[in-house]
């Protein structure tokens, strides 16, 4: 006999404006509790000290998480020059210092090497796995690791302000898997002055913006009330980067059962990934072939 799932079958996205001092997992757990939801997850971890967009998916929206994780994201951050730390941010201990400071022109020139397709070594304190263990667990035990460089697409990286000689405020738009702390560390090394992140804020992630984010105070205020569902955004927003194909009534019924279903297509080519809708609701995500969508994910 199958176990009955605990909680409500509520679905949608909640954009949380995460404050500093709390983990992404703790935010997800709070949201899940507040909505009494059966299932919850998030699209892209933020460090505890970081603030900004944490997109939390509930119920069926969790099936669209990979599309938000893969989307471009925008970060605004401040680098403090003159010191390298164990964590590449202000939370860690200082391990080296330097006296020289870069000019604005030197920073602008150095930034060019960090745009486009780059290779980036994750911080020692990161969630990447090393022999089955998280790097941050090994780092806490004092183990130094040789982490492999990973490709990262940096759409843009620009200098916004220079409050003083010790600090620079930057903005980066990048793809999946980017570590701002690594950018600060490597930029400081390239400039010969060392550096680490002082503070970091994720301004937007795919279609979700921090400006329209919900605070934890608001979530607490509405927790477990009938009014909290008004905070939810449609799960379809998680599919914003994919083309939408309206399904016929018969096609929608077939797709919901996991079978290829007929859809109306205009500018979608054979083999493209897309999502099918019926009466304004997402039915399935899949591959388009000759008038049909072959589903890989089905929404209930």
C-alpha contacts under 8 A as a table, 3 or more apart, distances in Angstrom:
res1	aa1	res2	aa2	distance
5	X	38	X	6.54
6	X	37	X	7.97
6	X	38	X	5.82
7	X	36	X	5.12
7	X	37	X	5.00
7	X	38	X	4.59
8	X	35	X	7.66
8	X	36	X	5.74
8	X	37	X	4.79
8	X	38	X	5.48
9	X	37	X	6.27
9	X	38	X	5.90
9	X	59	X	6.30
10	X	35	X	7.73
10	X	37	X	5.92
10	X	38	X	7.39
10	X	58	X	6.49
10	X	59	X	5.63
10	X	60	X	7.94
11	X	57	X	7.51
11	X	58	X	4.84
11	X	59	X	4.31
11	X	60	X	5.28
11	X	61	X	5.77
11	X	234	X	7.84
11	X	235	X	6.86
12	X	57	X	6.02
12	X	58	X	5.34
12	X	59	X	6.83
12	X	60	X	7.07
12	X	61	X	5.23
12	X	232	X	5.60
12	X	233	X	5.47
12	X	234	X	4.99
12	X	235	X	4.49
13	X	55	X	6.78
13	X	56	X	5.73
13	X	57	X	4.67
13	X	58	X	6.20
13	X	61	X	6.53
13	X	232	X	5.46
13	X	233	X	4.87
13	X	234	X	6.23
13	X	235	X	5.86
13	X	237	X	7.94
13	X	238	X	7.98
14	X	55	X	6.00
14	X	56	X	5.18
14	X	57	X	6.46
14	X	58	X	7.88
14	X	213	X	7.91
14	X	214	X	7.59
14	X	231	X	6.63
14	X	232	X	5.21
14	X	233	X	6.20
15	X	53	X	6.41
15	X	54	X	5.98
15	X	55	X	4.61
15	X	56	X	6.19
15	X	208	X	6.70
15	X	209	X	7.61
15	X	210	X	7.47
15	X	212	X	7.41
15	X	213	X	4.89
15	X	214	X	6.07
16	X	52	X	7.47
16	X	53	X	5.86
16	X	54	X	5.17
16	X	55	X	6.15
16	X	56	X	7.17
16	X	210	X	7.50
16	X	213	X	4.86
16	X	214	X	4.70
16	X	215	X	6.03
16	X	216	X	7.31
17	X	51	X	6.84
17	X	52	X	4.70
17	X	53	X	5.11
17	X	54	X	6.39
17	X	210	X	5.60
17	X	213	X	4.67
17	X	214	X	5.47
17	X	215	X	5.44
17	X	216	X	7.65
18	X	22	X	7.86
18	X	27	X	7.67
18	X	50	X	7.74
18	X	51	X	4.99
18	X	52	X	5.07
18	X	53	X	6.33
18	X	54	X	6.21
18	X	215	X	6.96
18	X	216	X	7.37
19	X	22	X	6.92
19	X	49	X	7.96
19	X	50	X	7.19
19	X	51	X	4.92
19	X	52	X	6.95
19	X	215	X	7.96
19	X	216	X	7.98
20	X	48	X	5.89
20	X	49	X	4.58
20	X	50	X	5.40
20	X	51	X	5.37
21	X	48	X	5.08
21	X	49	X	5.29
21	X	50	X	7.81
22	X	26	X	6.56
22	X	27	X	7.17
22	X	48	X	4.89
22	X	49	X	7.28
23	X	26	X	5.22
23	X	27	X	6.52
23	X	46	X	7.29
23	X	47	X	6.54
23	X	48	X	4.57
24	X	27	X	5.12
24	X	28	X	6.35
24	X	42	X	7.88
24	X	45	X	5.85
24	X	46	X	5.94
24	X	47	X	7.24
24	X	48	X	7.00
24	X	54	X	7.41
25	X	28	X	5.12
25	X	29	X	6.21
26	X	29	X	5.08
26	X	30	X	6.18
27	X	30	X	5.10
27	X	31	X	6.22
28	X	31	X	5.13
28	X	32	X	6.07
28	X	40	X	6.70
28	X	41	X	6.34
28	X	42	X	6.82
28	X	56	X	6.46
29	X	32	X	5.09
29	X	33	X	6.14
29	X	40	X	7.85
30	X	33	X	5.13
30	X	34	X	6.04
31	X	34	X	5.01
31	X	35	X	6.18
31	X	40	X	7.97
31	X	56	X	7.81
31	X	219	X	7.25
32	X	35	X	5.41
32	X	36	X	5.73
32	X	37	X	5.14
32	X	38	X	7.54
32	X	39	X	7.09
32	X	40	X	5.95
32	X	58	X	7.56
33	X	36	X	4.85
33	X	37	X	6.71
33	X	223	X	7.77
33	X	224	X	7.84
34	X	37	X	7.81
34	X	219	X	6.88
34	X	220	X	7.15
34	X	222	X	7.62
34	X	223	X	4.24
34	X	224	X	5.21
35	X	223	X	6.49
35	X	224	X	5.80
35	X	228	X	7.02
35	X	229	X	7.51
36	X	224	X	6.73
37	X	40	X	7.00
37	X	58	X	6.80
37	X	59	X	7.08
38	X	58	X	7.83
38	X	59	X	6.53
39	X	58	X	5.68
39	X	59	X	4.98
39	X	62	X	7.82
40	X	56	X	6.90
40	X	57	X	5.50
40	X	58	X	4.45
40	X	59	X	6.19
40	X	62	X	6.68
41	X	56	X	5.70
41	X	57	X	5.26
41	X	58	X	6.70
41	X	62	X	6.20
41	X	65	X	7.84
42	X	45	X	7.33
42	X	54	X	6.90
42	X	55	X	5.61
42	X	56	X	4.36
42	X	57	X	5.75
42	X	62	X	7.86
42	X	65	X	6.99
43	X	54	X	7.08
43	X	55	X	5.66
43	X	56	X	6.64
43	X	57	X	7.65
43	X	65	X	5.49
43	X	66	X	7.21
43	X	68	X	5.98
43	X	69	X	5.09
44	X	54	X	7.13
44	X	55	X	7.66
44	X	69	X	5.77
45	X	54	X	7.45
46	X	50	X	5.97
46	X	51	X	7.38
46	X	54	X	7.20
47	X	50	X	5.20
48	X	51	X	7.96
49	X	91	X	7.90
49	X	199	X	7.42
49	X	200	X	7.66
50	X	199	X	6.69
50	X	200	X	5.08
50	X	201	X	5.72
50	X	202	X	7.74
51	X	200	X	6.46
51	X	201	X	4.70
51	X	202	X	6.40
52	X	201	X	5.07
52	X	202	X	4.60
52	X	203	X	5.89
52	X	204	X	7.74
52	X	210	X	5.48
52	X	213	X	7.98
53	X	201	X	7.93
53	X	202	X	5.47
53	X	203	X	6.24
53	X	204	X	5.98
53	X	205	X	6.74
53	X	208	X	7.22
53	X	209	X	6.39
53	X	210	X	4.93
53	X	213	X	6.79
55	X	205	X	7.86
55	X	208	X	7.23
57	X	60	X	7.95
57	X	61	X	5.20
57	X	62	X	5.06
57	X	65	X	7.03
57	X	235	X	7.88
58	X	61	X	5.48
58	X	62	X	5.92
59	X	62	X	5.89
60	X	63	X	5.78
60	X	64	X	7.87
60	X	235	X	7.24
60	X	299	X	6.28
60	X	300	X	7.11
61	X	64	X	5.42
61	X	65	X	6.98
61	X	235	X	4.78
61	X	236	X	7.82
61	X	238	X	7.32
62	X	65	X	5.23
63	X	66	X	7.44
63	X	297	X	7.13
64	X	67	X	5.69
64	X	68	X	7.08
64	X	235	X	7.39
64	X	238	X	5.33
64	X	239	X	6.52
65	X	68	X	5.38
65	X	69	X	6.17
65	X	238	X	6.80
66	X	69	X	4.94
66	X	70	X	6.10
67	X	70	X	5.20
67	X	71	X	6.26
67	X	238	X	6.34
67	X	239	X	6.51
67	X	241	X	7.58
68	X	71	X	5.02
68	X	205	X	7.11
68	X	206	X	5.88
68	X	238	X	5.96
68	X	239	X	7.86
69	X	176	X	6.26
70	X	175	X	6.54
70	X	176	X	5.12
71	X	175	X	6.21
71	X	176	X	6.76
71	X	205	X	6.84
71	X	206	X	5.05
71	X	241	X	7.87
72	X	173	X	6.52
72	X	174	X	5.44
72	X	175	X	4.66
72	X	176	X	6.99
72	X	205	X	6.26
72	X	206	X	5.59
73	X	173	X	5.45
73	X	174	X	5.57
73	X	175	X	6.35
73	X	176	X	7.95
73	X	202	X	7.37
73	X	203	X	7.72
73	X	204	X	5.70
73	X	205	X	4.33
73	X	206	X	6.11
74	X	171	X	7.10
74	X	172	X	5.65
74	X	173	X	4.34
74	X	174	X	6.66
74	X	202	X	5.82
74	X	203	X	5.45
74	X	204	X	5.28
74	X	205	X	6.46
75	X	171	X	5.60
75	X	172	X	5.20
75	X	173	X	6.39
75	X	180	X	7.82
75	X	200	X	6.98
75	X	201	X	5.65
75	X	202	X	4.41
75	X	203	X	5.65
75	X	204	X	7.45
76	X	169	X	7.28
76	X	170	X	5.80
76	X	171	X	4.43
76	X	172	X	6.53
76	X	200	X	5.99
76	X	201	X	5.30
76	X	202	X	6.38
76	X	203	X	6.78
77	X	169	X	5.66
77	X	170	X	5.49
77	X	171	X	6.43
77	X	180	X	7.98
77	X	197	X	7.03
77	X	198	X	7.43
77	X	199	X	5.60
77	X	200	X	4.34
77	X	201	X	6.17
78	X	167	X	6.59
78	X	168	X	5.50
78	X	169	X	4.28
78	X	170	X	6.21
78	X	197	X	5.92
78	X	198	X	5.46
78	X	199	X	5.58
78	X	200	X	6.73
79	X	167	X	5.57
79	X	168	X	5.34
79	X	169	X	6.43
79	X	170	X	7.80
79	X	184	X	6.02
79	X	195	X	6.31
79	X	196	X	5.53
79	X	197	X	4.65
79	X	198	X	5.58
79	X	199	X	7.63
80	X	83	X	7.40
80	X	166	X	5.67
80	X	167	X	4.69
80	X	168	X	6.87
80	X	195	X	5.52
80	X	196	X	5.56
80	X	197	X	6.20
80	X	198	X	5.83
81	X	101	X	6.90
81	X	166	X	5.09
81	X	167	X	5.98
81	X	188	X	6.64
81	X	193	X	6.21
81	X	194	X	5.84
81	X	195	X	4.34
81	X	196	X	6.80
82	X	97	X	5.37
82	X	98	X	4.74
82	X	99	X	6.09
82	X	100	X	7.18
82	X	101	X	7.11
82	X	166	X	7.03
82	X	188	X	7.97
82	X	193	X	5.29
82	X	194	X	5.22
82	X	195	X	5.73
83	X	94	X	6.40
83	X	95	X	7.44
83	X	96	X	5.65
83	X	97	X	4.30
83	X	98	X	6.26
83	X	193	X	7.48
83	X	194	X	5.28
83	X	195	X	5.21
83	X	196	X	6.81
84	X	88	X	6.46
84	X	94	X	5.76
84	X	95	X	5.75
84	X	96	X	5.27
84	X	97	X	6.40
84	X	185	X	7.03
84	X	194	X	5.54
84	X	195	X	5.32
84	X	196	X	5.90
85	X	88	X	4.99
85	X	89	X	6.41
85	X	90	X	7.28
85	X	92	X	5.33
85	X	93	X	5.20
85	X	94	X	4.29
85	X	95	X	5.31
85	X	96	X	7.17
85	X	196	X	6.69
86	X	89	X	7.81
86	X	92	X	5.03
86	X	93	X	5.53
86	X	94	X	6.53
86	X	95	X	6.45
86	X	124	X	7.58
86	X	125	X	7.85
87	X	90	X	7.64
87	X	91	X	6.72
87	X	92	X	4.81
87	X	93	X	7.50
87	X	123	X	6.69
87	X	124	X	6.66
87	X	125	X	5.60
88	X	92	X	6.91
88	X	123	X	6.78
88	X	181	X	5.35
88	X	182	X	6.93
88	X	184	X	7.37
88	X	185	X	6.06
88	X	195	X	7.67
88	X	196	X	4.88
88	X	197	X	6.34
89	X	92	X	6.10
89	X	181	X	6.30
89	X	196	X	4.86
89	X	197	X	4.33
89	X	198	X	5.96
89	X	199	X	7.80
90	X	93	X	7.79
90	X	196	X	6.83
90	X	197	X	6.21
90	X	198	X	5.30
90	X	199	X	7.70
94	X	97	X	7.53
96	X	194	X	7.90
97	X	193	X	7.79
97	X	194	X	6.93
98	X	192	X	7.92
98	X	193	X	5.33
98	X	194	X	6.49
99	X	193	X	6.94
100	X	192	X	7.70
100	X	193	X	5.71
101	X	165	X	6.34
101	X	166	X	6.87
101	X	193	X	5.95
102	X	106	X	5.88
102	X	107	X	6.47
102	X	165	X	7.54
102	X	191	X	6.59
102	X	193	X	7.22
103	X	106	X	5.14
103	X	107	X	6.37
103	X	165	X	7.86
104	X	107	X	5.13
104	X	108	X	6.19
104	X	162	X	7.62
105	X	108	X	5.09
105	X	109	X	6.13
106	X	109	X	5.14
106	X	110	X	6.13
106	X	191	X	7.42
107	X	110	X	5.14
107	X	111	X	6.17
107	X	159	X	7.81
107	X	191	X	7.35
108	X	111	X	5.34
108	X	112	X	7.18
108	X	158	X	7.61
108	X	159	X	6.92
109	X	112	X	5.93
110	X	113	X	6.04
110	X	114	X	7.67
110	X	187	X	7.19
110	X	190	X	7.06
110	X	191	X	7.09
111	X	114	X	5.34
111	X	115	X	6.98
111	X	157	X	6.88
111	X	158	X	7.31
111	X	187	X	7.46
112	X	115	X	5.62
113	X	118	X	8.00
114	X	118	X	6.44
114	X	154	X	7.11
114	X	157	X	7.38
114	X	183	X	7.73
115	X	118	X	6.91
115	X	153	X	7.53
115	X	154	X	5.01
115	X	155	X	6.54
115	X	156	X	6.12
115	X	157	X	6.41
116	X	153	X	5.49
116	X	154	X	4.86
116	X	155	X	5.99
116	X	156	X	7.60
117	X	151	X	6.76
117	X	152	X	5.77
117	X	153	X	4.62
117	X	154	X	6.34
118	X	151	X	5.68
118	X	152	X	5.35
118	X	153	X	6.37
118	X	154	X	7.33
119	X	149	X	5.62
119	X	150	X	5.23
119	X	151	X	4.49
119	X	152	X	6.01
120	X	149	X	4.99
120	X	150	X	5.16
120	X	151	X	6.20
120	X	152	X	6.64
120	X	178	X	7.93
120	X	182	X	6.99
120	X	183	X	7.98
121	X	147	X	6.32
121	X	148	X	6.09
121	X	149	X	4.20
121	X	150	X	6.15
121	X	182	X	6.81
122	X	126	X	6.63
122	X	128	X	7.69
122	X	147	X	6.76
122	X	148	X	7.81
122	X	149	X	7.07
122	X	150	X	7.70
122	X	179	X	6.54
122	X	182	X	6.17
123	X	126	X	5.56
123	X	179	X	7.63
123	X	181	X	6.92
123	X	182	X	6.00
124	X	135	X	6.13
124	X	136	X	6.40
124	X	139	X	6.19
124	X	144	X	7.46
124	X	145	X	6.94
124	X	147	X	7.63
125	X	135	X	5.94
125	X	136	X	4.12
125	X	137	X	7.82
125	X	139	X	6.09
125	X	140	X	7.96
126	X	134	X	7.25
126	X	135	X	5.56
126	X	136	X	5.18
127	X	134	X	5.30
127	X	135	X	5.82
127	X	136	X	6.26
128	X	134	X	5.63
128	X	135	X	5.65
129	X	132	X	5.56
129	X	133	X	5.12
129	X	134	X	4.49
129	X	135	X	5.76
130	X	133	X	5.17
130	X	134	X	6.14
130	X	135	X	6.05
130	X	147	X	7.98
133	X	137	X	7.08
133	X	138	X	7.31
134	X	137	X	5.43
134	X	138	X	6.73
135	X	138	X	5.20
135	X	139	X	6.04
135	X	145	X	7.89
136	X	139	X	4.88
136	X	140	X	6.07
137	X	140	X	5.24
137	X	141	X	6.59
138	X	141	X	5.13
138	X	142	X	6.65
138	X	143	X	5.49
138	X	144	X	7.80
139	X	142	X	5.05
139	X	143	X	5.14
139	X	144	X	6.44
139	X	145	X	7.86
140	X	143	X	7.37
152	X	174	X	7.39
152	X	175	X	6.50
152	X	176	X	7.10
152	X	177	X	6.78
152	X	178	X	6.22
153	X	174	X	5.64
153	X	175	X	5.29
153	X	176	X	7.74
154	X	157	X	7.06
154	X	172	X	7.26
154	X	173	X	6.08
154	X	174	X	4.27
154	X	175	X	6.48
155	X	172	X	7.57
155	X	173	X	5.31
155	X	174	X	5.27
155	X	175	X	7.56
156	X	171	X	7.84
156	X	172	X	5.60
156	X	173	X	5.17
156	X	174	X	7.00
157	X	170	X	7.07
157	X	171	X	5.68
157	X	172	X	4.38
157	X	173	X	6.52
158	X	170	X	5.61
158	X	171	X	5.49
158	X	172	X	6.67
159	X	162	X	7.92
159	X	168	X	7.18
159	X	169	X	6.15
159	X	170	X	4.55
159	X	171	X	6.65
160	X	168	X	7.69
160	X	169	X	5.41
160	X	170	X	5.12
160	X	171	X	6.71
161	X	168	X	5.99
161	X	169	X	5.04
161	X	170	X	7.07
162	X	165	X	7.17
162	X	167	X	6.17
162	X	168	X	4.67
162	X	169	X	6.22
163	X	167	X	6.10
163	X	168	X	6.56
163	X	169	X	7.76
164	X	167	X	5.59
164	X	168	X	7.48
165	X	168	X	7.86
174	X	178	X	6.60
175	X	178	X	6.56
179	X	182	X	5.32
179	X	183	X	6.69
180	X	183	X	5.01
180	X	184	X	6.36
180	X	197	X	7.60
180	X	200	X	7.98
181	X	184	X	5.16
181	X	185	X	6.15
181	X	196	X	6.55
181	X	197	X	5.78
182	X	185	X	4.97
182	X	186	X	5.91
183	X	186	X	5.25
183	X	187	X	5.80
184	X	187	X	5.24
184	X	188	X	6.03
184	X	195	X	5.75
184	X	196	X	5.13
184	X	197	X	5.90
185	X	188	X	5.31
185	X	189	X	6.30
185	X	194	X	6.62
185	X	195	X	5.27
185	X	196	X	5.43
185	X	197	X	7.90
186	X	189	X	4.97
186	X	190	X	6.05
186	X	194	X	7.93
186	X	195	X	7.85
187	X	190	X	5.00
187	X	191	X	6.16
187	X	194	X	7.60
187	X	195	X	7.24
188	X	191	X	5.17
188	X	192	X	6.13
188	X	193	X	5.39
188	X	194	X	3.90
188	X	195	X	4.39
188	X	196	X	7.46
189	X	192	X	4.96
189	X	193	X	6.23
189	X	194	X	4.88
189	X	195	X	7.15
190	X	193	X	7.89
190	X	194	X	7.99
191	X	194	X	7.22
197	X	200	X	7.06
202	X	205	X	7.42
202	X	210	X	7.33
203	X	209	X	6.08
203	X	210	X	5.30
203	X	211	X	7.68
204	X	207	X	7.31
204	X	208	X	5.54
204	X	209	X	4.29
204	X	210	X	5.84
205	X	208	X	5.24
205	X	209	X	6.54
207	X	237	X	6.93
207	X	238	X	7.69
207	X	240	X	7.07
208	X	212	X	7.78
209	X	212	X	5.64
209	X	213	X	6.51
210	X	213	X	4.73
214	X	218	X	6.57
214	X	219	X	7.21
214	X	231	X	7.82
215	X	218	X	5.28
215	X	219	X	6.49
216	X	219	X	4.95
216	X	220	X	6.12
217	X	220	X	5.07
217	X	221	X	6.15
218	X	221	X	4.96
218	X	222	X	6.29
219	X	222	X	5.37
219	X	223	X	5.66
219	X	228	X	7.53
220	X	223	X	5.07
222	X	225	X	5.64
222	X	227	X	6.39
222	X	228	X	5.22
223	X	228	X	6.38
224	X	228	X	7.04
225	X	228	X	5.83
226	X	229	X	6.71
227	X	230	X	5.85
228	X	231	X	5.79
228	X	232	X	7.80
229	X	232	X	5.52
233	X	237	X	7.40
234	X	237	X	5.89
235	X	238	X	5.73
235	X	239	X	7.71
235	X	282	X	7.95
236	X	239	X	5.33
236	X	240	X	6.93
236	X	281	X	7.39
236	X	282	X	6.21
237	X	240	X	5.20
238	X	241	X	7.92
239	X	242	X	5.52
239	X	275	X	7.45
240	X	243	X	7.63
242	X	273	X	6.91
242	X	274	X	5.26
242	X	275	X	6.71
243	X	268	X	7.40
243	X	273	X	7.69
243	X	274	X	5.02
243	X	275	X	6.40
244	X	274	X	6.02
244	X	275	X	5.10
244	X	276	X	5.83
244	X	277	X	6.81
245	X	263	X	5.95
245	X	264	X	5.76
245	X	265	X	5.80
245	X	274	X	6.96
245	X	275	X	5.98
245	X	276	X	4.69
245	X	277	X	6.16
246	X	263	X	5.60
246	X	264	X	5.51
246	X	265	X	7.63
246	X	276	X	5.51
246	X	277	X	4.85
246	X	278	X	5.94
247	X	250	X	7.89
247	X	251	X	5.53
247	X	252	X	5.50
247	X	261	X	7.34
247	X	262	X	6.00
247	X	263	X	4.12
247	X	264	X	6.21
247	X	276	X	5.76
247	X	277	X	5.74
247	X	278	X	5.62
248	X	251	X	4.82
248	X	252	X	6.00
248	X	261	X	7.96
248	X	262	X	6.07
248	X	263	X	5.89
248	X	264	X	7.55
248	X	278	X	7.32
249	X	252	X	5.17
249	X	253	X	6.38
249	X	278	X	7.24
250	X	253	X	5.19
250	X	254	X	6.32
250	X	261	X	7.32
250	X	262	X	7.41
251	X	254	X	5.13
251	X	255	X	6.08
251	X	260	X	7.47
251	X	261	X	3.91
251	X	262	X	4.47
251	X	263	X	6.55
252	X	255	X	5.08
252	X	256	X	6.15
252	X	261	X	6.34
252	X	262	X	7.64
252	X	276	X	7.79
252	X	277	X	7.62
252	X	278	X	6.47
252	X	283	X	6.52
253	X	256	X	5.28
253	X	257	X	6.65
253	X	261	X	7.71
254	X	257	X	5.25
254	X	258	X	6.58
254	X	259	X	5.18
254	X	260	X	6.40
254	X	261	X	5.35
255	X	258	X	4.97
255	X	259	X	4.98
255	X	260	X	5.76
255	X	261	X	5.24
255	X	283	X	6.85
255	X	284	X	6.47
255	X	293	X	7.86
255	X	294	X	7.84
255	X	295	X	6.58
255	X	298	X	7.05
256	X	259	X	7.34
256	X	283	X	6.39
256	X	284	X	7.11
256	X	298	X	5.98
256	X	299	X	6.98
256	X	300	X	7.13
257	X	298	X	7.94
258	X	295	X	6.21
258	X	296	X	7.94
258	X	298	X	6.61
259	X	294	X	6.79
259	X	295	X	6.76
260	X	292	X	6.00
260	X	293	X	5.44
260	X	294	X	4.45
260	X	295	X	6.30
261	X	292	X	5.15
261	X	293	X	5.53
261	X	294	X	6.91
262	X	291	X	5.74
262	X	292	X	4.35
262	X	293	X	6.49
263	X	276	X	7.04
263	X	291	X	5.78
263	X	292	X	5.47
263	X	293	X	6.55
264	X	291	X	6.72
265	X	268	X	6.03
265	X	291	X	6.93
268	X	272	X	6.48
268	X	288	X	7.53
269	X	272	X	5.63
269	X	288	X	7.22
269	X	289	X	7.92
270	X	287	X	7.92
270	X	288	X	5.65
270	X	289	X	5.02
270	X	290	X	6.64
271	X	287	X	5.59
271	X	288	X	5.40
271	X	289	X	6.03
272	X	287	X	5.62
272	X	288	X	5.60
273	X	285	X	7.29
273	X	286	X	5.58
273	X	287	X	4.57
273	X	288	X	6.30
274	X	285	X	5.83
274	X	286	X	5.78
274	X	287	X	6.22
274	X	288	X	6.72
274	X	293	X	7.85
275	X	282	X	7.00
275	X	283	X	7.39
275	X	284	X	5.62
275	X	285	X	4.22
275	X	286	X	6.25
275	X	293	X	7.95
276	X	282	X	6.00
276	X	283	X	5.49
276	X	284	X	5.39
276	X	285	X	6.36
276	X	293	X	7.32
277	X	280	X	5.88
277	X	281	X	5.23
277	X	282	X	4.46
277	X	283	X	5.25
277	X	284	X	7.35
278	X	281	X	5.42
278	X	282	X	6.65
278	X	283	X	6.61
282	X	299	X	6.68
283	X	298	X	6.08
283	X	299	X	5.26
283	X	300	X	7.46
284	X	295	X	5.92
284	X	296	X	7.37
284	X	297	X	5.48
284	X	298	X	4.29
284	X	299	X	5.67
285	X	293	X	7.88
285	X	295	X	5.49
285	X	296	X	5.84
285	X	297	X	5.11
285	X	298	X	6.53
286	X	293	X	5.83
286	X	294	X	5.14
286	X	295	X	4.00
286	X	296	X	4.82
286	X	297	X	6.64
287	X	293	X	5.50
287	X	294	X	5.13
287	X	295	X	6.54
287	X	296	X	7.64
288	X	291	X	7.03
288	X	292	X	5.78
288	X	293	X	4.51
288	X	294	X	6.27
289	X	292	X	5.33
289	X	293	X	6.19
289	X	294	X	7.20
295	X	298	X	6.64
